[in-house]
Amino acid sequence: MNFKKALPLLLLVVLALLVFTVRYCKQPSKPQPKQTVTEQTTSSQKEEPSSRGLNRHPSSMHYSKHAKCRMECRHIDESEIKDILEQGTINYRKSELQGEPCRKKYAVEGLSKDGQKLRVIFAPCGNEITVVTCIDLGVEWACDCK
């Protein structure tokens, strides 16, 4: 076969390969199979603390002046706050999760050891967390916190 006669056929094959490659690269990636709880825990532990949402076991916990006042007024101690953080349920309607990672606030609710239904607002930043305030959902306390 003469090279001049084979050139159009060769160009057609190269063009077909190019079209196939472009189409293959533009396809969305296939969804990942669902992970088991163990796999989810393992993969989330590999991520940076600021990228995984609410860190239930931060390296340090800070309390705002307002939170300390509310805790004293409502007879809530630090161990109860820690229990709510570790075991409570996030109320997404009361949380503020838009924006930058260190600006997010999680409203976490649960029962304290003495039966108070609490909502605690946590503001995580990296591997630290700040308690912004705490609310007793069952009793209206007369606190003078400003």
N, C-alpha and C positions, 0 to 999 in steps of 0.2 A: 504494500500500500504506500502510496506517495504521501510525504509529510504534508504537502499543501492540501490534500484531500482529507487528511486526518485532523487537521487543525480545527475546523468547525466542531467536529465531534468532541475533541479534547476540551475546547472552550465550553461546550454545553455541559460536560461532566463537571468541570470546575465550578461553573455557575450553579449547578444543581447542589453540589456540596456546600457552597457558600450560603445558598438559601436555606438548606437544612440546618446548618450551623447557627445561623441568625435566629431561626424559629426556635430551635432547641434552647438557646440561651435566653430568649425572652419569655419562656413558659414560667409561670409561677411555680415556686417550689412546692413539692407535695407536702401535705400536712403530716406532722410528726405523729406517730402512734401515741395514744394516751399512756402516761407514765403511772406506775404504781406509786403508792404512798412512799415507799422506801426510796424509789428512784427520785421522786419529787424532793424529798428531804435532802438527799445526797446532792442533787443538782443545785438546790437553793443554797446549800452551805458553801458551794464553790463560788457563788456570786459575791460581789461587793455588798456590804451591808446597806449602803444608800440606795442600791438598785432593787432590793427585794421587798420593799414595803416596810411593814411594821416588824421590827426586830424584837421578838418576845424575850430575848435574853441579852440585853445590852451590856457593854462593859461598865458603863456608869449611868446612874440615874440622877438627874437634877430636879429640883422643885422650885417653881416660880414663887415669888413672895405671895401672890394671890392664892396659889395652890396650898401653901403652908397654912395660910389663914383659914381657908375653907376646911382643910383637914382638921385643924384644931377645933374649930367651931362645930363641926359635924362628927367629932369623935372617930376619926378615921386615921389609922396609923400606917406607917410605911410598908409593913408586911401585907396589909390588906391591898394597898396600891399595887404591890408586886404580884399578889395573887390574881388581881383583875387583869394585869398586863399579860400574865402567863396563861390564864385559863378563860378570860372573858371573851365575849363575842363582839366583833366590830360592828357598830351601827353605821352603815355607809351613808344613810340619810343625814346623820348628824356630823359626819366627818367632812373634812376639807382636803381633798386629795388632788386638786388641780395645781399646776405650777411646779416650781422648782422642788427638788427632793427635800431640802431642809426647811421648806415652808409648809409642808403637809401636816395635817392634824388628824389623828385617829380618835374617834369616840368609841371607847371600849366599855362594854357593860357586863355586869355580873353581880353575884352576891358576895358580900363580905363574910368573914368568919362569924360575925354576930348577926347576920341576917339582913343587913342593909342592902337594898338594891341600888348599886352605884353606877354612875357613868363617869369615867375618867378620861380626860382629854390628854393624849400623848402627842408630843412633837418630836419625832425621831430625826436625827442628823448623824449620818455615818453610824458608828457603833455606840453612840450615846443617845439618850432620850431625856426629854424634859417633860415633867408633869405640869401642864398648863393650869388645870383646875380639876376639881372633883365635885360631883353633884350627887346628893342623896335623892333618888327618884321617888321615895316613899314618904319622906317627911320634909316639910318646909321649915328650914332652920332660920332663925333670926340672926344672921351674921352681919357684922359691920366691916366687911372686907371691901376695899376700894382699889 
